[in-house]
Structures are given as C-alpha cells and as structure tokens.
Amino acid sequence: MDPKEIIARRVALELRNNTLVNLGIGLPTLVSRYVPAGMLVAFQSENGIIGFGACPPEGMEDPNLTDAGGGFISALPGAYAFDSATSFALIRGGHLDMTVLGGLQVDAKGLLANWLVPGRMVAGMGGAMDLVAGAKRVIVAMQHAARGEAKIVPELTLPPTAARPVSLVVTDLAVIEPTEAGLVLRERAPDVQVADIVAATAAPLIIPDTVPEMRL
C-alpha cells in the first residue's frame, strides 16, 4: 500500500459521526476518500466551504470548487459556500471538532512546524496557526522521514506553527501520541517493527509493553 494511502486510511479511523472536520492542504485531503461507511462528516476548508468530498473524476472538475491549496474537490448534497471571514470565525471560535494537517516536523513536546522552510518562498502561514489553536483535536498526517531525515525531532529547527501541542501524529510507520510524559508509540504500521520506528525517529519514544499493528 502506498505510504500516503496508509496515512490517510488510518487518519480516517479517527473521524467521528456528525462532526465538523478541516482537511489541510496536500496529503490530508486524501482522508476524504476513506470515510467509514455510514458515517456523516462535514469537511471544511478555510477558503470557505463546508460539505466537500473527494476529487471528482477527470473531466468533471469545477474551477469554482477547490480546497485551500487549489486542488479540485466535489460538493456533497447540502454543501455550503461562504466567505473567508465566516470560515475563520468558525475556526477561531472553536467550532471545529478536528483538523488534519501536514507536517514538516513534530518535536518531543508535540509542537508542530508545518508552514515555512527557511530560504524558500512561501505565501504565508495561511490558516495553519488558527487551526492548531482553534480545533478541538489536531492530527498531523505526514511521512515519518524526508530525504533520510527524521521529521519527529527532539526540538523544532523550523518555525513553530503554534504554541499548542498536537493531539496525534499519524505517519506511514506509526501512530504516536504526544503526552505530558513524552511521545507515546501507540501503533505500528503493517510489517513495521518497533525497532524500525525507533531508528527512524530522532525524538525519544515511550514504548508500551505491547504496540499493536495499525488498523487500516
């Protein structure tokens, strides 16, 4: 299974019925493909839509229906479009049950860096800071390493997104929960051993006696 699919499928299992969920740019948008059968989830994008679905089939794209990163999305029955002021009032007002965001780094305290790589041109932080600060749960969906470098680190070397720690980190290797005691290894991906995860993680991990295989 593709690493991104593993991550998206596992994150989708964190969804709950009748909730409002923001999906960030890139990998997090894939979560909309794997909503458990019979579950009603309203996906929100900070550019101003509630009720979007997965990318439409080729040739059916509507340039007026995009996510915050400009990717094509579909609108489910009952979807609602609105301006950015309303969108950010929802986010900053604490009305989001969950947000799923990509990550560049997560540190031993659960702090996230996901918006700026020094030396690269970026448009700005966008809604990332508001989402981490405002959503009830914050899940980071990212690959465990990039170009051979660990992304789960003792301390951030990239600018932090917010002062609040995230709720859960889901990678292609593991599910890790930041706690006051440290980062706890909750699950391992199929065919991945605990030793593999430890070797790919720069930050210390708290390892329970039993680490079950990730549900997909």
Beta strands, then each sheet from edge to edge (+ up, - down):
strand 1: 19-23
strand 2: 41-45
strand 3: 49-53
strand 4: 74-81
strand 5: 98-101
strand 6: 105-107
strand 7: 112-113
strand 8: 137-141
strand 9: 145-146
strand 10: 149-150
strand 11: 152-153
strand 12: 168-170
strand 13: 174-179
strand 14: 182-188
strand 15: 205-206
sheet 1: 4+ 3- 2+ 1+ 5+ 8+ 12+ 13- 14+ 15+
sheet 2: 7+ 6- 11-
sheet 3: 9+ 10-
end
